Amino acid sequence: MDTRIIKRISPIRARRSRAFTVDPIFRSRLAGYDLRRLGASRDTIYLLDAALCIRGFNSEYERFARRNGGRSLMRHYGLGAAVLDGFTAFYAAHYRDVFRRCLDERRPYSKVHVSSSPRAFRRYRETIEPLREGLGLLVSHRLVETMVRSEAGSFDPLVHLSPDGLILQCCHCHRIRNHRLKGRWDWLPDETDDSRFGVSHGLCPQCLNTYYPNLETVEL
């Protein structure tokens, strides 16, 4: 989620079921779901209502928030938050279509995507499962592959900074755009870890073609 976007959320008094937090009004829609199992899962799991607002999440969701923005992230993306507010415009448009299609057709959606850390390659399987009667969605992310990256290049401001002085980083694979060689994106973990420069996010051609093949263009 894009932590730069901030939205005030009215507090909701939640109920916990073995590390699964859920809006009590939404809880009645979860008959047949094992909330204890979902709460104990090592997958990152959250629930959306039909308006695409967050109505529940497990402990892994909270741990992800602590690693990526701490308490402030949970304040802005806890119960009641509009989930699409956490995405950039490009991803919001993509996921609005995916979520709506799952709700309307009542069919699950699944894909494997890369969401790496600066030091490790990580591949996840994302699954979106519609709840009964189109009342909402259960979204999960499962780590299916991880490995430590060994190759690394050297950062060169003349090569890796845009004309306005920003680093352009792929939000999937975390490589940085090389502005000297067209189509090239370099792996620069030291700069990714603690950049001295402003960072903008987009998609490299490889990730765009792999994960969003139906999109003809993307603004980078």
C-alpha atoms as one frame of an Amber mdcrd trajectory, in Angstrom:
protein
   0.000   0.000   0.000   1.067   3.542  -0.726   1.682   5.066   2.717   1.832
   8.573   1.296  -1.956   8.645   0.976  -3.631   9.524   4.276  -7.329   9.221
   5.024  -9.062   9.787   8.353 -10.976   6.710   9.469 -13.688   6.697  12.108
 -12.725   4.137  14.779 -14.667   0.879  14.762 -14.924  -1.291  17.835 -13.643
  -4.637  16.610 -13.868  -8.201  17.851 -10.923 -10.576  17.800 -11.012 -14.299
  17.200  -7.586 -15.804  17.837  -5.635 -12.976  16.168  -8.325 -12.255  13.553
  -9.847  -8.804  13.876 -13.280  -8.273  12.348 -15.974  -5.603  12.263 -18.791
  -7.079  14.440 -21.464  -6.056  11.921 -19.595  -7.880   9.160 -19.001 -10.939
  11.313 -22.482 -12.332  10.608 -21.496 -12.714   6.940 -18.685 -15.102   7.811
 -20.712 -18.139   8.876 -18.821 -21.216   7.769 -15.414 -19.532   7.792 -12.917
 -20.726  10.386 -11.762 -17.398  11.817  -9.292 -19.101  14.134  -7.609 -20.765
  11.174  -7.540 -17.501   9.232  -6.150 -15.708  12.255  -3.381 -18.277  12.736
  -2.473 -18.363   9.035   0.953 -17.112   7.977  -0.661 -15.668   4.857  -1.527
 -11.971   4.872  -5.346 -11.944   4.884  -7.948  -9.192   4.884 -11.688  -8.899
   4.230 -13.494  -6.356   2.064 -17.169  -5.490   1.956 -19.024  -4.834  -1.309
 -17.983  -1.160  -1.146 -14.314  -2.304  -1.030 -13.753  -1.158   2.555 -11.618
  -3.224   4.949 -13.784  -5.175   7.428 -11.320  -7.659   8.878  -7.690  -8.796
   8.902  -5.373 -11.298  10.559  -2.217 -10.853  12.611   0.026 -11.176   9.531
  -1.702  -8.115   8.058  -0.813  -6.199  11.221   2.771  -7.469  11.140   3.082
  -6.328   7.536   1.843  -2.888   8.590   4.390  -2.671  11.407   7.217  -3.561
   9.023   6.111  -1.007   6.443   4.942   2.023   8.354   4.173   1.027  11.895
   1.160   2.202  13.832   0.452   5.026  11.406  -0.237   2.518   8.625  -2.786
   0.664  10.760  -4.464   3.949  11.661  -4.998   4.739   7.997  -5.594   1.209
   6.694  -7.449  -0.461   9.541 -11.137  -1.312   9.796 -13.332   0.916   7.664
 -10.586   2.120   5.320 -11.273   2.223   1.584  -8.708  -0.262   0.303  -8.219
   1.468  -3.062  -6.974   4.584  -1.263  -3.860   2.573  -0.505  -2.892   2.176
  -4.165  -1.396   4.518  -6.720  -3.771   5.563  -9.525  -2.539   2.807 -11.853
  -3.009   0.006  -9.317  -6.291   1.438  -8.039  -7.757   1.248 -11.552  -6.471
  -2.302 -12.019  -7.720  -3.623  -8.682 -11.055  -1.821  -8.889 -11.710  -3.842
 -12.034 -10.464  -7.103 -10.477 -12.469  -6.678  -7.263 -15.652  -5.711  -9.114
 -15.347  -8.635 -11.494 -14.982 -11.052  -8.558 -18.041  -9.556  -6.856 -20.207
  -9.458  -9.974 -19.267 -12.881 -11.355 -18.742 -14.502  -7.927 -15.640 -16.236
  -9.170 -12.253 -16.380  -7.412  -9.189 -14.674  -8.841  -5.579 -15.766  -8.397
  -2.195 -14.690  -9.704   1.467 -14.949  -8.742   3.357 -11.688  -8.438   6.733
 -10.410  -7.287   6.976  -8.106  -4.281  10.631  -8.134  -3.306  12.533  -6.562
  -0.465  15.788  -4.705  -1.151  17.840  -7.791  -0.286  15.605 -10.715  -1.251
  13.575 -11.850  -4.241  10.058 -12.793  -3.109   7.165 -14.242  -5.063   3.610
 -14.302  -3.701   0.345 -15.897  -4.735  -2.562 -13.504  -4.406  -6.027 -15.047
  -4.086  -9.323 -13.142  -4.041 -12.327 -15.227  -3.001 -15.895 -13.843  -3.120
 -17.993 -14.321  -0.019 -21.439 -15.836  -0.339 -24.126 -13.776  -2.089 -21.584
 -11.206  -3.262 -21.369  -9.608   0.179 -17.618  -9.104   0.106 -14.199 -10.552
  -0.639 -11.509 -12.492   1.207  -8.051 -11.446  -0.033  -4.901 -13.408   0.820
  -1.215 -13.197  -0.080   0.946 -16.314   0.374   4.731 -16.364   0.083   5.582
 -19.118  -2.400   9.239 -18.402  -3.197  12.075 -16.422  -1.663  15.815 -16.221
  -2.281  18.637 -13.879  -1.353  19.797 -11.769  -4.273  23.499 -11.895  -5.031
  23.938  -9.728  -8.133  24.121  -5.968  -7.670  25.207  -2.964  -9.689  26.611
   0.425  -8.735  24.504   3.550  -8.479  25.441   6.398 -10.804  23.461   9.666
 -10.444  24.154  10.486 -14.091  22.567   7.189 -15.130  19.929   6.409 -12.516
  18.389   9.813 -11.769  15.632  11.261 -13.927  15.923  14.854 -15.234  13.976
  16.037 -12.187  16.360  14.268  -9.795  14.245  11.240  -8.864  14.922   7.515
  -8.801  12.300   5.531 -10.735  11.839   2.126  -9.127   9.726  -0.819 -10.255
   7.224  -1.495  -7.498   7.289  -5.247  -8.247  10.946  -6.264  -8.648  12.481
  -3.119  -7.065  14.946  -2.562  -9.894  15.859   1.026 -10.768  15.488   2.509
 -14.222  18.654   3.143 -16.210  18.054   6.400 -18.106  21.076   5.931 -20.345
  20.180   2.521 -21.796  16.602   2.278 -23.033  14.624  -0.573 -21.490  17.258
  -1.398 -18.867  16.492  -1.536 -15.144  19.329  -2.217 -12.662  19.373  -4.004
  -9.315  20.857  -1.558  -6.755  20.050  -2.798  -3.228  22.238  -0.276  -1.402
  20.402   2.628  -2.988  17.058   0.907  -2.440  17.798   0.384   1.259  18.512
   4.012   2.098  18.173   6.338  -0.836  19.510   9.873  -0.605  17.131  10.861
  -3.379  13.396  10.999  -3.892  11.848   7.795  -5.232   8.992   7.462  -7.707
   7.371   4.122  -8.529   6.287   2.516 -11.773   6.634  -0.804 -13.585   9.566
  -2.108 -15.576   8.688  -3.604 -19.002   9.283  -7.165 -17.786   6.906  -6.889
 -14.813   4.353  -4.995 -16.881   4.315  -7.697 -19.567   4.361 -10.550 -17.042
   1.708  -9.388 -14.588  -0.401  -6.950 -16.627  -0.241  -8.268 -20.206  -3.591
  -6.755 -21.198  -2.480  -3.205 -20.494  -1.048  -1.501 -23.547   0.570   1.465
 -21.797   1.484   2.585 -18.320   2.612   6.009 -17.223   6.138   5.812 -15.775
